[in-house]
């Protein structure tokens, strides 16, 4: 009797372990009841999970508007210079000199936040980082030129 109980317990644990492994590695056949159950549980999780669990919020352009200011306009060259606060950029994208990645990031921020640039194409002509005495970047002076529509 004891041997039968041990064999049953060992077999039951092996079955449970096999089910856990197959669930983790998603190795059930399509259309089987474990597969369908897993899909239903995933859909329920997506639909029923409270939104406050995941603090994921879309980035508001209002937060960036105060960090972008028009500094000057040059009608002869048709350029505008904007002062972009360095805190508007992620820390890993800030650079002490103009790089293609910095140019792309500043272009994207200006395109999202400056009303005059939202519906037109433009190119970043010059980026001038302005540093504090300790070497940290305070802001960037970004000069842009509107590109002709193609």
N, C-alpha and C positions, 0 to 999 in steps of 0.2 A: 504494500500500500504506500509506504514512504517513497519507494522508488518511482511509482506511478505519479505521485504528487510532484516529485522533483523533475521528472521528464516533462510533465504538463507545464510547470512553471517555466522551465528552460525554453520550451517551444513557444509559449505565449510571449515571453520577452523577445525572442528572436523575431516573431511576427510583428510585434510593436516596433522594434528597432528597424526592421525592413520597411515598414510603412513610413517611419520618420525619414529614413534615407531617401526613399522613392519620392516623398513629398518635397524634400529639400532640393533634390536634383531634378524634379519635375519629370519623372520618367514613366508616368502613367499614360496609357494609350488615350488618344482623343475619343470622346464618347463614353468612356468608362465612368462609373459613378464617382470614383475618387477625383478624377479630372474635373468632372462637372461640379462637384462639391467645392473644389479649390477655386474654380472660376467664380462661382456664386459668392464665396467668402471674399474674394478680392473685390468684386463689384460692390458688395455690401460695405466693405471697408471704405471704398472710395466715396460712396454716396452718403454714408451715415456718419463718417468721422467729423467731429466739430472743427470748424475752421480755426478756432483759437488755439488748437493743438499745434499748429504749424506756423506760426507767426510770419508767413510768407505774404508780403504785401507788394503790389506793383510800385515801382519807383515813380514818385510824383515829380513832375517837371517843376512844380512850384518850389521845391527845395533847392533846385539849381538856379532859378531865376535870380535870387538874391546874390548868387555867387558869380554871376556874369553881368558885367557893366560895359556899356559902350564908352570907350575912352576918347577916340578921335575918328574923324572922317577926312579922307583926302579925295576931294572931287576930281582933281587932275589925274590921279592914278586909279580912281574908282576903287579905293580900298577903305576898309573899316578896321579899326583896332579895338578889340574887346579885352577887358581884363577878366581873366578866369581865375577864381580862387582855387588854390592847389587842393583844398579839401574836397572839391568836387570830383577829383580824380581818385581812383583807388591808389593806395600807398605804393603798390608794386608797379604802377604805371607812371609814377612821377619820375622825372629825369632832370638832370642839371643841364642837359643840352637837348636840342631838338632831335627826336628819333622818329622813324616812320610810325611806330606804335603810339607815341605821344601825339603825333599829328592826327592819326586816325581817331584817337580817343577825344581830343579836343574838337575835332570836326563833328563827331557824333553828338557831343554835349551841346555845341553851338546850334546844330541843326534841330535839336529837340527843344531848346529853350528860347532862342532868339526869334521873335515873330517875323522879322524881315528876312530871315534865312530859312524858315521852315519849308516854304514851297518853291525854293529855287536852288539851283546847283551853285556851289561855290568851292573855291579851293583855299586851303591854308597856305599863305605865302611865306609867313615868318612867325616863329615862336621865340619869344624872349623870356626865359625864366628869370624871375626876380627873387633873390635869396635874402634871408635875414643874416644878421651878423654871425650867427652860429652855423650857417651853411644850409639850413633847411629852406626849402622852397616855400615862399609865401603865396605867390600867384604867378600867372603867365600872362604876358601881353601877346595876344594872338592877332595877327593881321590877316584878313581874308579879302579875297577878290572874287566878285561874282563871275561865274563862268557862263559863256553864252549857251543857251539851250540848243541841244542837238536835234 
